[in-house]
Amino acid sequence: MGTLDLLILGRLARGSMHGFGIAEYLHEVTDDLLKIEEGSLYPALHRLEAQGLIASEWGVSDNNRRARFYALTPRGRKRISVEATNWRRLTDAIGRVIDPLAE
């Protein structure tokens, strides 16, 4: 699973949201470090939906526009749990290698 897919699933674990909102959330919560472009975000959302990890339905956004809202499926909830554990293990291992004070 790619990093963008993991970020999307992680956000949707907190509740459903439309695509633009997901991008804005990721941008804000990372203190402007991550800016997800539409050309990457929407193909990822479609791919995750095709894999059965998320589902979508039409709704109305906060600014009163029609938008597609995405939510985790039960399969997606299981997957984010496994992937988050794997991610933590990986980042901990990398931290031990690159941090000279970690020993």
C-alpha positions as CSV (number, residue, x, y, z in Angstrom):
1,M,0.0,0.0,0.0
2,G,1.3,3.4,-0.9
3,T,1.8,6.3,1.4
4,L,-1.1,8.4,-0.1
5,D,-3.5,5.4,0.3
6,L,-2.4,5.1,3.9
7,L,-2.9,8.8,4.6
8,I,-6.4,8.7,3.0
9,L,-7.5,5.6,5.0
10,G,-6.0,7.2,8.2
11,R,-8.1,10.3,7.7
12,L,-11.3,8.4,6.9
13,A,-10.8,6.4,10.0
14,R,-11.8,9.6,11.8
15,G,-15.1,9.9,9.8
16,S,-16.4,10.4,6.3
17,M,-15.2,13.4,4.2
18,H,-15.2,14.7,0.6
19,G,-12.1,14.7,-1.5
20,F,-11.2,18.3,-1.2
21,G,-11.7,18.1,2.6
22,I,-9.3,15.2,2.8
23,A,-6.6,17.2,0.9
24,E,-7.2,20.2,3.1
25,Y,-7.0,18.1,6.3
26,L,-3.7,16.5,5.2
27,H,-2.3,19.9,4.3
28,E,-3.3,21.4,7.7
29,V,-2.5,18.6,10.0
30,T,1.0,18.3,8.5
31,D,1.7,22.0,9.0
32,D,1.7,22.6,5.3
33,L,4.3,19.9,4.6
34,L,2.0,17.7,2.5
35,K,0.0,19.2,-0.3
36,I,-2.0,16.5,-2.2
37,E,-2.8,17.5,-5.8
38,E,-6.2,16.5,-7.3
39,G,-4.3,14.5,-10.0
40,S,-3.0,12.2,-7.2
41,L,-5.9,12.3,-4.8
42,Y,-8.9,11.4,-6.9
43,P,-7.2,8.4,-8.7
44,A,-6.2,7.1,-5.2
45,L,-9.8,7.5,-4.0
46,H,-11.1,5.6,-7.0
47,R,-8.5,2.9,-6.5
48,L,-9.4,2.5,-2.8
49,E,-13.1,2.3,-3.7
50,A,-12.4,-0.3,-6.4
51,Q,-10.5,-2.4,-3.8
52,G,-13.5,-2.2,-1.5
53,L,-11.6,-0.3,1.2
54,I,-13.8,2.8,1.0
55,A,-17.3,3.6,-0.2
56,S,-18.7,6.9,-1.5
57,E,-22.0,8.7,-1.7
58,W,-23.2,12.1,-2.9
59,G,-23.9,14.7,-0.3
60,V,-23.6,18.5,0.3
61,S,-20.4,20.1,1.5
62,D,-20.1,22.8,4.1
63,N,-20.2,25.5,1.4
64,N,-23.5,24.0,0.1
65,R,-22.0,22.3,-3.0
66,R,-22.7,18.8,-4.2
67,A,-19.7,16.6,-3.3
68,R,-18.9,12.9,-3.1
69,F,-18.2,11.8,0.5
70,Y,-15.9,8.9,1.2
71,A,-16.0,6.6,4.2
72,L,-14.2,3.5,5.3
73,T,-15.8,0.1,4.7
74,P,-15.3,-2.6,7.4
75,R,-12.6,-4.1,5.1
76,G,-10.9,-0.6,5.0
77,R,-11.1,-0.3,8.8
78,K,-9.3,-3.6,9.2
79,R,-6.7,-2.6,6.6
80,I,-5.9,0.7,8.2
81,S,-5.3,-1.1,11.5
82,V,-2.8,-3.5,9.9
83,E,-1.1,-0.8,7.8
84,A,-0.8,1.6,10.7
85,T,0.9,-1.1,12.8
86,N,3.2,-1.9,10.0
87,W,4.0,1.8,9.4
88,R,4.9,2.3,13.1
89,R,7.2,-0.7,13.0
90,L,8.9,0.6,9.9
91,T,9.4,4.1,11.1
92,D,10.7,2.9,14.5
93,A,13.2,0.7,12.6
94,I,14.4,3.5,10.4
95,G,14.7,5.8,13.4
96,R,17.0,3.3,15.1
97,V,19.2,3.3,12.0
98,I,19.4,7.1,11.3
99,D,19.4,8.4,14.9
100,P,22.9,8.0,16.4
101,L,21.4,8.5,19.9
102,A,18.8,5.7,19.6
103,E,21.0,2.9,20.9
